[in-house]
Amino acid sequence: MKKLILLALLLTTVCVSAQYYEAKLLMTDGTIKEGFARLPSNQLLDSKVEYRTTRKGETQKFEDDEVHQILITSEEKNQFLFTRTNVVHLYKSFGKEIEKEKKNKHWMLLYYSHPKIKEFFLSQRYKINRKGKMIAVTGANSFWSTVYFLFQRPEEEKAYVVSGKGFPNGMVRKAMAIYFKDTPTFAARIESKEFKKANVSEVAKAYTEHE
C-alpha cells in the first residue's frame, strides 16, 4: 500500500469544520457504506460518526464502536485512512518496563504502511486545511496536549505509542526498544543510537529492511 499524503503535524486550537467529506466506512460487522462523513474525533463528547448518503442528505449517527475504519477523500482528492483501535503506552520507570493501555479505543490516522509494520499518528481531533493537508487539533493541559506516534504490526490487535511531539530522544528510544524487544538485534540498533533523532518513520522503514 502506498504511503498516504504527507501530513502537516501542526498544533492548533482552532475549531474543527463541520464539513462532510467523501467517505467509505468499514463497519465492525464487515459491511461498507459509501457516502459522506465528518472527520472522526477523540474528544470526550464526540462518540459518534456522522454520515450522510449524499453531501446534503439526512445525517445518520453511528456509535464509534460500530465503525472500524473511515477512508476520507478531500476536495483535493487526497486520501486519509482512520482506524479505531486500542492504544498502549510504552515507557520505562525506575528501570521497569511499563505497558499501560488506555481504557477506550481511539481514532488514529495512518501515516506510513508496509506489510511488516504501520505507523499512525493520534490526536484529539483532526482537520483538513485549505491546502488539503491534515492538521492535528490538540487540547491543552491534558493527555491531548500533544500528538502521538504509534506502531502496529500485522499480528497485533493494539497500537503502541512510541513517541510524541516534544518527547525527548532518550524517552523515545526506550519505548521503541521495548516495542521491538522480540527482535533483539533491531532493538540493539535503537539503543546504540544508530537513529540519531529517534525518528519514528526512519525506524519503521529500517525495520522493514531488517533481517
C-alpha positions as CSV (number, residue, x, y, z in Angstrom):
1,M,0.0,0.0,0.0
2,K,1.4,3.3,-1.0
3,K,2.2,5.9,1.7
4,L,-0.7,8.3,2.1
5,I,-0.3,12.0,1.7
6,L,2.3,13.7,3.9
7,L,0.6,15.1,6.9
8,A,1.2,18.6,8.3
9,L,1.5,17.9,12.0
10,L,0.6,21.3,13.3
11,L,-0.7,22.1,16.8
12,T,-3.6,24.4,16.8
13,T,-6.6,25.3,18.8
14,V,-8.9,26.4,16.0
15,C,-12.4,25.0,15.8
16,V,-12.9,21.9,13.6
17,S,-15.0,22.5,10.5
18,A,-18.3,20.7,10.2
19,Q,-17.6,19.8,6.6
20,Y,-18.7,16.5,5.2
21,Y,-16.1,14.7,3.0
22,E,-16.5,11.9,0.5
23,A,-16.1,8.7,2.7
24,K,-16.1,5.0,2.9
25,L,-17.0,3.5,6.3
26,L,-15.9,-0.1,7.1
27,M,-18.3,-1.2,9.8
28,T,-17.4,-3.6,12.6
29,D,-19.8,-6.2,11.1
30,G,-17.8,-6.1,7.8
31,T,-20.2,-4.1,5.7
32,I,-19.1,-1.0,3.8
33,K,-21.0,2.3,3.5
34,E,-20.2,4.8,0.8
35,G,-21.2,8.5,1.1
36,F,-20.0,11.5,3.1
37,A,-18.8,11.8,6.7
38,R,-17.2,14.3,9.1
39,L,-13.7,13.6,10.3
40,P,-13.7,11.4,13.4
41,S,-12.8,12.8,16.8
42,N,-11.3,11.5,20.1
43,Q,-12.8,14.4,22.0
44,L,-14.7,13.3,25.1
45,L,-18.2,14.1,24.0
46,D,-17.7,13.1,20.3
47,S,-18.6,9.4,20.5
48,K,-20.4,9.2,17.2
49,V,-19.5,9.1,13.5
50,E,-21.7,11.5,11.5
51,Y,-22.6,10.1,8.0
52,R,-24.7,11.0,5.0
53,T,-25.5,9.1,1.8
54,T,-25.3,12.4,-0.1
55,R,-23.4,15.6,0.9
56,K,-26.6,17.4,1.9
57,G,-28.7,14.5,2.8
58,E,-30.1,13.4,6.2
59,T,-27.4,12.9,8.9
60,Q,-27.1,9.4,10.4
61,K,-25.1,9.0,13.6
62,F,-23.2,5.7,14.2
63,E,-21.6,4.9,17.6
64,D,-17.8,4.8,17.4
65,D,-18.0,1.1,18.3
66,E,-20.0,0.4,15.2
67,V,-17.2,1.7,12.8
68,H,-13.8,0.2,12.4
69,Q,-12.2,2.3,9.6
70,I,-13.0,5.5,7.7
71,L,-11.4,6.4,4.4
72,I,-11.8,10.1,3.7
73,T,-11.2,11.8,0.3
74,S,-10.6,15.5,0.5
75,E,-11.7,18.1,-2.2
76,E,-8.2,17.9,-3.5
77,K,-8.6,14.1,-3.9
78,N,-6.1,13.3,-1.1
79,Q,-7.0,10.2,0.9
80,F,-6.7,9.7,4.7
81,L,-7.4,6.4,6.4
82,F,-8.6,6.4,10.0
83,T,-8.6,3.3,12.1
84,R,-10.1,2.9,15.6
85,T,-8.3,0.6,18.0
86,N,-6.9,0.1,21.5
87,V,-3.8,2.2,22.4
88,V,-0.9,1.1,24.7
89,H,1.7,3.5,26.1
90,L,5.3,2.1,26.4
91,Y,7.8,3.6,28.8
92,K,10.4,2.8,31.5
93,S,10.0,3.8,35.1
94,F,12.9,3.2,37.6
95,G,14.3,0.6,35.1
96,K,11.0,-1.3,34.8
97,E,9.2,-1.7,31.5
98,I,5.6,-0.4,31.6
99,E,2.8,-1.1,29.2
100,K,-0.3,1.0,30.0
101,E,-3.4,0.5,27.9
102,K,-5.9,3.3,27.5
103,K,-9.4,2.5,28.6
104,N,-11.1,3.4,25.4
105,K,-10.3,2.9,21.7
106,H,-9.1,5.9,19.7
107,W,-9.3,7.1,16.2
108,M,-5.8,7.1,14.6
109,L,-4.6,8.3,11.2
110,L,-2.4,6.1,9.1
111,Y,0.9,7.8,8.3
112,Y,3.0,5.0,6.8
113,S,2.1,1.5,5.7
114,H,4.2,-1.6,4.9
115,P,3.3,-5.3,5.1
116,K,5.6,-5.6,8.1
117,I,4.6,-2.5,10.1
118,K,2.3,0.5,10.1
119,E,2.8,3.9,11.7
120,F,-0.1,6.0,12.9
121,F,-0.5,9.4,14.5
122,L,-3.0,10.2,17.2
123,S,-4.6,13.5,18.1
124,Q,-7.6,14.8,20.0
125,R,-9.2,16.0,16.7
126,Y,-8.3,16.3,13.1
127,K,-8.9,19.0,10.4
128,I,-8.1,19.4,6.7
129,N,-6.8,22.8,6.0
130,R,-7.2,24.9,2.9
131,K,-4.2,23.3,1.2
132,G,-5.7,19.9,1.7
133,K,-3.3,18.8,4.4
134,M,-4.3,17.1,7.6
135,I,-3.8,19.1,10.8
136,A,-3.8,17.7,14.3
137,V,-6.0,19.7,16.7
138,T,-5.0,19.3,20.3
139,G,-6.3,20.3,23.7
140,A,-4.3,22.0,26.5
141,N,-3.2,20.7,29.9
142,S,-4.3,17.1,29.3
143,F,-3.4,13.8,27.6
144,W,-4.3,15.6,24.4
145,S,-1.8,18.4,24.7
146,T,0.4,16.7,22.1
147,V,0.4,14.5,19.0
148,Y,1.4,10.8,19.5
149,F,3.1,8.4,17.1
150,L,2.3,4.7,17.2
151,F,3.4,1.4,15.7
152,Q,1.4,-1.7,14.9
153,R,2.4,-4.9,13.2
154,P,0.0,-7.3,11.4
155,E,-0.1,-9.8,14.3
156,E,-1.0,-7.0,16.8
157,E,-4.6,-6.1,17.7
158,K,-3.4,-2.9,19.5
159,A,-1.3,0.1,18.5
160,Y,1.7,1.1,20.7
161,V,2.7,4.7,21.5
162,V,6.5,5.0,20.9
163,S,6.8,8.8,20.5
164,G,5.0,12.1,20.8
165,K,5.6,15.7,19.6
166,G,8.2,17.1,22.1
167,F,9.2,13.7,23.6
168,P,13.0,13.6,24.5
169,N,15.0,11.3,22.2
170,G,16.0,9.1,25.2
171,M,12.4,8.5,26.1
172,V,11.5,7.6,22.5
173,R,14.5,5.2,22.2
174,K,13.4,3.4,25.4
175,A,9.8,3.0,24.2
176,M,11.0,1.7,20.8
177,A,13.4,-0.7,22.4
178,I,10.5,-2.1,24.5
179,Y,8.3,-2.4,21.4
180,F,11.0,-4.3,19.3
181,K,12.3,-6.4,22.2
182,D,11.1,-9.5,20.3
183,T,13.7,-8.6,17.7
184,P,16.8,-8.1,19.9
185,T,19.2,-7.3,17.1
186,F,17.0,-4.4,15.9
187,A,16.3,-3.2,19.5
188,A,20.1,-3.1,20.0
189,R,20.4,-0.8,16.9
190,I,17.9,1.6,18.5
191,E,19.6,1.5,21.9
192,S,23.0,2.1,20.3
193,K,21.7,5.4,18.9
194,E,22.0,4.4,15.3
195,F,19.0,6.5,14.6
196,K,20.3,9.8,15.9
197,K,17.0,11.7,16.2
198,A,14.8,8.7,17.1
199,N,12.7,9.5,14.0
200,V,9.7,7.2,14.0
201,S,9.3,6.9,10.2
202,E,13.0,6.3,9.8
203,V,12.9,3.5,12.4
204,A,9.8,2.0,10.7
205,K,11.4,1.9,7.3
206,A,14.7,0.5,8.8
207,Y,12.6,-2.3,10.4
208,T,11.1,-3.3,7.0
209,E,14.7,-3.9,5.7
210,H,16.0,-5.6,8.9
211,E,16.8,-9.3,8.5
